[in-house]
């Protein structure tokens, strides 16, 4: 699967943006330095 959107930062905004885009059919990669998002 190819990534269509990369979201950098898995804080509250990045996490929400990634879910929003994925819900609309985009292939999303979420990148963060922490082990757990949020």
HTML snippet that shows the backbone in 3Dmol.js (N, CA, C, O; Angstrom):
<script src="https://3Dmol.org/build/3Dmol-min.js"></script>
<div id="view" style="width:600px;height:400px;position:relative"></div>
<script>
const pdb = `
ATOM      1  N   UNK A   1       0.842  -1.173   0.000  1.00  0.00           N
ATOM      2  CA  UNK A   1       0.000   0.000   0.000  1.00  0.00           C
ATOM      3  C   UNK A   1       0.889   1.239   0.000  1.00  0.00           C
ATOM      4  O   UNK A   1       1.856   1.318   0.758  1.00  0.00           O
ATOM      5  N   UNK A   2       0.563   2.189  -0.841  1.00  0.00           N
ATOM      6  CA  UNK A   2       1.303   3.448  -0.890  1.00  0.00           C
ATOM      7  C   UNK A   2       0.683   4.450   0.070  1.00  0.00           C
ATOM      8  O   UNK A   2      -0.536   4.512   0.229  1.00  0.00           O
ATOM      9  N   UNK A   3       1.537   5.227   0.700  1.00  0.00           N
ATOM     10  CA  UNK A   3       1.073   6.283   1.592  1.00  0.00           C
ATOM     11  C   UNK A   3       0.655   7.492   0.764  1.00  0.00           C
ATOM     12  O   UNK A   3       1.392   7.943  -0.113  1.00  0.00           O
ATOM     13  N   UNK A   4      -0.529   8.007   1.052  1.00  0.00           N
ATOM     14  CA  UNK A   4      -1.012   9.201   0.377  1.00  0.00           C
ATOM     15  C   UNK A   4      -0.846  10.448   1.240  1.00  0.00           C
ATOM     16  O   UNK A   4      -0.809  11.569   0.733  1.00  0.00           O
ATOM     17  N   UNK A   5      -0.747  10.237   2.555  1.00  0.00           N
ATOM     18  CA  UNK A   5      -0.613  11.360   3.481  1.00  0.00           C
ATOM     19  C   UNK A   5       0.266  10.938   4.648  1.00  0.00           C
ATOM     20  O   UNK A   5       0.062   9.873   5.230  1.00  0.00           O
ATOM     21  N   UNK A   6       1.234  11.766   4.987  1.00  0.00           N
ATOM     22  CA  UNK A   6       2.062  11.543   6.173  1.00  0.00           C
ATOM     23  C   UNK A   6       1.719  12.633   7.176  1.00  0.00           C
ATOM     24  O   UNK A   6       1.792  13.823   6.868  1.00  0.00           O
ATOM     25  N   UNK A   7       1.345  12.214   8.379  1.00  0.00           N
ATOM     26  CA  UNK A   7       1.056  13.153   9.460  1.00  0.00           C
ATOM     27  C   UNK A   7       2.212  13.063  10.446  1.00  0.00           C
ATOM     28  O   UNK A   7       2.477  11.994  10.994  1.00  0.00           O
ATOM     29  N   UNK A   8       2.895  14.168  10.675  1.00  0.00           N
ATOM     30  CA  UNK A   8       4.024  14.197  11.596  1.00  0.00           C
ATOM     31  C   UNK A   8       3.550  14.761  12.927  1.00  0.00           C
ATOM     32  O   UNK A   8       3.119  15.911  13.016  1.00  0.00           O
ATOM     33  N   UNK A   9       3.637  13.940  13.947  1.00  0.00           N
ATOM     34  CA  UNK A   9       3.190  14.321  15.282  1.00  0.00           C
ATOM     35  C   UNK A   9       1.887  13.621  15.625  1.00  0.00           C
ATOM     36  O   UNK A   9       0.866  13.843  14.974  1.00  0.00           O
ATOM     37  N   UNK A  10       1.921  12.783  16.640  1.00  0.00           N
ATOM     38  CA  UNK A  10       0.737  12.011  17.036  1.00  0.00           C
ATOM     39  C   UNK A  10       0.102  12.566  18.299  1.00  0.00           C
ATOM     40  O   UNK A  10      -0.455  11.821  19.106  1.00  0.00           O
ATOM     41  N   UNK A  11       0.190  13.877  18.463  1.00  0.00           N
ATOM     42  CA  UNK A  11      -0.527  14.512  19.570  1.00  0.00           C
ATOM     43  C   UNK A  11      -2.011  14.566  19.231  1.00  0.00           C
ATOM     44  O   UNK A  11      -2.441  13.958  18.251  1.00  0.00           O
ATOM     45  N   UNK A  12      -2.788  15.275  20.015  1.00  0.00           N
ATOM     46  CA  UNK A  12      -4.232  15.316  19.784  1.00  0.00           C
ATOM     47  C   UNK A  12      -4.622  15.774  18.368  1.00  0.00           C
ATOM     48  O   UNK A  12      -5.531  15.203  17.764  1.00  0.00           O
ATOM     49  N   UNK A  13      -3.946  16.789  17.844  1.00  0.00           N
ATOM     50  CA  UNK A  13      -4.271  17.283  16.508  1.00  0.00           C
ATOM     51  C   UNK A  13      -3.855  16.338  15.400  1.00  0.00           C
ATOM     52  O   UNK A  13      -4.626  16.076  14.477  1.00  0.00           O
ATOM     53  N   UNK A  14      -2.636  15.823  15.489  1.00  0.00           N
ATOM     54  CA  UNK A  14      -2.143  14.898  14.476  1.00  0.00           C
ATOM     55  C   UNK A  14      -2.921  13.600  14.452  1.00  0.00           C
ATOM     56  O   UNK A  14      -3.217  13.055  13.388  1.00  0.00           O
ATOM     57  N   UNK A  15      -3.250  13.111  15.636  1.00  0.00           N
ATOM     58  CA  UNK A  15      -4.028  11.874  15.772  1.00  0.00           C
ATOM     59  C   UNK A  15      -5.400  12.052  15.124  1.00  0.00           C
ATOM     60  O   UNK A  15      -5.857  11.186  14.378  1.00  0.00           O
ATOM     61  N   UNK A  16      -6.047  13.167  15.411  1.00  0.00           N
ATOM     62  CA  UNK A  16      -7.368  13.443  14.839  1.00  0.00           C
ATOM     63  C   UNK A  16      -7.285  13.615  13.322  1.00  0.00           C
ATOM     64  O   UNK A  16      -8.147  13.124  12.593  1.00  0.00           O
ATOM     65  N   UNK A  17      -6.254  14.308  12.848  1.00  0.00           N
ATOM     66  CA  UNK A  17      -6.086  14.519  11.413  1.00  0.00           C
ATOM     67  C   UNK A  17      -5.874  13.202  10.680  1.00  0.00           C
ATOM     68  O   UNK A  17      -6.425  12.992   9.599  1.00  0.00           O
ATOM     69  N   UNK A  18      -5.074  12.315  11.267  1.00  0.00           N
ATOM     70  CA  UNK A  18      -4.815  11.019  10.650  1.00  0.00           C
ATOM     71  C   UNK A  18      -6.097  10.188  10.561  1.00  0.00           C
ATOM     72  O   UNK A  18      -6.371   9.581   9.526  1.00  0.00           O
ATOM     73  N   UNK A  19      -6.876  10.158  11.634  1.00  0.00           N
ATOM     74  CA  UNK A  19      -8.134   9.408  11.620  1.00  0.00           C
ATOM     75  C   UNK A  19      -9.126  10.017  10.636  1.00  0.00           C
ATOM     76  O   UNK A  19      -9.829   9.286   9.938  1.00  0.00           O
ATOM     77  N   UNK A  20      -9.193  11.336  10.572  1.00  0.00           N
ATOM     78  CA  UNK A  20     -10.097  12.031   9.662  1.00  0.00           C
ATOM     79  C   UNK A  20      -9.769  11.669   8.212  1.00  0.00           C
ATOM     80  O   UNK A  20     -10.661  11.347   7.428  1.00  0.00           O
ATOM     81  N   UNK A  21      -8.489  11.724   7.868  1.00  0.00           N
ATOM     82  CA  UNK A  21      -8.065  11.413   6.505  1.00  0.00           C
ATOM     83  C   UNK A  21      -8.277   9.939   6.176  1.00  0.00           C
ATOM     84  O   UNK A  21      -8.728   9.609   5.080  1.00  0.00           O
ATOM     85  N   UNK A  22      -7.956   9.056   7.111  1.00  0.00           N
ATOM     86  CA  UNK A  22      -8.133   7.623   6.882  1.00  0.00           C
ATOM     87  C   UNK A  22      -9.609   7.278   6.723  1.00  0.00           C
ATOM     88  O   UNK A  22      -9.967   6.419   5.917  1.00  0.00           O
ATOM     89  N   UNK A  23     -10.453   7.939   7.481  1.00  0.00           N
ATOM     90  CA  UNK A  23     -11.894   7.707   7.392  1.00  0.00           C
ATOM     91  C   UNK A  23     -12.433   8.100   6.021  1.00  0.00           C
ATOM     92  O   UNK A  23     -13.461   7.585   5.581  1.00  0.00           O
ATOM     93  N   UNK A  24     -11.739   9.009   5.351  1.00  0.00           N
ATOM     94  CA  UNK A  24     -12.144   9.445   4.027  1.00  0.00           C
ATOM     95  C   UNK A  24     -11.422   8.701   2.911  1.00  0.00           C
ATOM     96  O   UNK A  24     -11.497   9.097   1.748  1.00  0.00           O
ATOM     97  N   UNK A  25     -10.723   7.623   3.262  1.00  0.00           N
ATOM     98  CA  UNK A  25     -10.153   6.738   2.262  1.00  0.00           C
ATOM     99  C   UNK A  25      -8.699   6.940   1.917  1.00  0.00           C
ATOM    100  O   UNK A  25      -8.181   6.241   1.045  1.00  0.00           O
ATOM    101  N   UNK A  26      -8.012   7.871   2.568  1.00  0.00           N
ATOM    102  CA  UNK A  26      -6.594   8.061   2.288  1.00  0.00           C
ATOM    103  C   UNK A  26      -5.757   7.029   3.036  1.00  0.00           C
ATOM    104  O   UNK A  26      -6.111   6.608   4.137  1.00  0.00           O
ATOM    105  N   UNK A  27      -4.656   6.630   2.432  1.00  0.00           N
ATOM    106  CA  UNK A  27      -3.689   5.750   3.094  1.00  0.00           C
ATOM    107  C   UNK A  27      -2.752   6.654   3.892  1.00  0.00           C
ATOM    108  O   UNK A  27      -1.970   7.409   3.315  1.00  0.00           O
ATOM    109  N   UNK A  28      -2.834   6.574   5.218  1.00  0.00           N
ATOM    110  CA  UNK A  28      -2.151   7.515   6.102  1.00  0.00           C
ATOM    111  C   UNK A  28      -1.031   6.825   6.874  1.00  0.00           C
ATOM    112  O   UNK A  28      -1.188   5.699   7.346  1.00  0.00           O
ATOM    113  N   UNK A  29       0.095   7.513   6.994  1.00  0.00           N
ATOM    114  CA  UNK A  29       1.174   7.097   7.881  1.00  0.00           C
ATOM    115  C   UNK A  29       1.318   8.168   8.950  1.00  0.00           C
ATOM    116  O   UNK A  29       1.484   9.348   8.644  1.00  0.00           O
ATOM    117  N   UNK A  30       1.253   7.745  10.209  1.00  0.00           N
ATOM    118  CA  UNK A  30       1.358   8.653  11.350  1.00  0.00           C
ATOM    119  C   UNK A  30       2.733   8.465  11.978  1.00  0.00           C
ATOM    120  O   UNK A  30       3.082   7.357  12.383  1.00  0.00           O
ATOM    121  N   UNK A  31       3.517   9.542  12.062  1.00  0.00           N
ATOM    122  CA  UNK A  31       4.893   9.477  12.545  1.00  0.00           C
ATOM    123  C   UNK A  31       5.031  10.306  13.821  1.00  0.00           C
ATOM    124  O   UNK A  31       4.591  11.454  13.879  1.00  0.00           O
ATOM    125  N   UNK A  32       5.646   9.708  14.842  1.00  0.00           N
ATOM    126  CA  UNK A  32       5.876  10.420  16.096  1.00  0.00           C
ATOM    127  C   UNK A  32       7.089   9.815  16.780  1.00  0.00           C
ATOM    128  O   UNK A  32       7.408   8.646  16.565  1.00  0.00           O
ATOM    129  N   UNK A  33       7.757  10.596  17.594  1.00  0.00           N
ATOM    130  CA  UNK A  33       8.943  10.100  18.294  1.00  0.00           C
ATOM    131  C   UNK A  33       8.585   9.267  19.519  1.00  0.00           C
ATOM    132  O   UNK A  33       9.404   8.477  19.991  1.00  0.00           O
ATOM    133  N   UNK A  34       7.379   9.433  20.034  1.00  0.00           N
ATOM    134  CA  UNK A  34       6.947   8.671  21.209  1.00  0.00           C
ATOM    135  C   UNK A  34       6.470   7.275  20.803  1.00  0.00           C
ATOM    136  O   UNK A  34       6.077   7.051  19.658  1.00  0.00           O
ATOM    137  N   UNK A  35       6.509   6.356  21.740  1.00  0.00           N
ATOM    138  CA  UNK A  35       6.062   4.987  21.485  1.00  0.00           C
ATOM    139  C   UNK A  35       4.543   4.929  21.347  1.00  0.00           C
ATOM    140  O   UNK A  35       4.025   4.246  20.464  1.00  0.00           O
ATOM    141  N   UNK A  36       3.828   5.644  22.218  1.00  0.00           N
ATOM    142  CA  UNK A  36       2.365   5.631  22.201  1.00  0.00           C
ATOM    143  C   UNK A  36       1.823   6.962  21.699  1.00  0.00           C
ATOM    144  O   UNK A  36       2.285   8.020  22.125  1.00  0.00           O
ATOM    145  N   UNK A  37       0.841   6.918  20.790  1.00  0.00           N
ATOM    146  CA  UNK A  37       0.252   8.164  20.311  1.00  0.00           C
ATOM    147  C   UNK A  37      -0.642   8.803  21.362  1.00  0.00           C
ATOM    148  O   UNK A  37      -1.051   8.158  22.328  1.00  0.00           O
ATOM    149  N   UNK A  38      -0.936  10.074  21.157  1.00  0.00           N
ATOM    150  CA  UNK A  38      -1.867  10.762  22.049  1.00  0.00           C
ATOM    151  C   UNK A  38      -1.155  11.763  22.837  1.00  0.00           C
ATOM    152  O   UNK A  38      -1.765  12.454  23.653  1.00  0.00           O
TER     153      UNK A  38
END
`;
const viewer = $3Dmol.createViewer("view");
viewer.addModel(pdb, "pdb");
viewer.setStyle({}, {cartoon: {color: "spectrum"}});
viewer.zoomTo();
viewer.render();
</script>
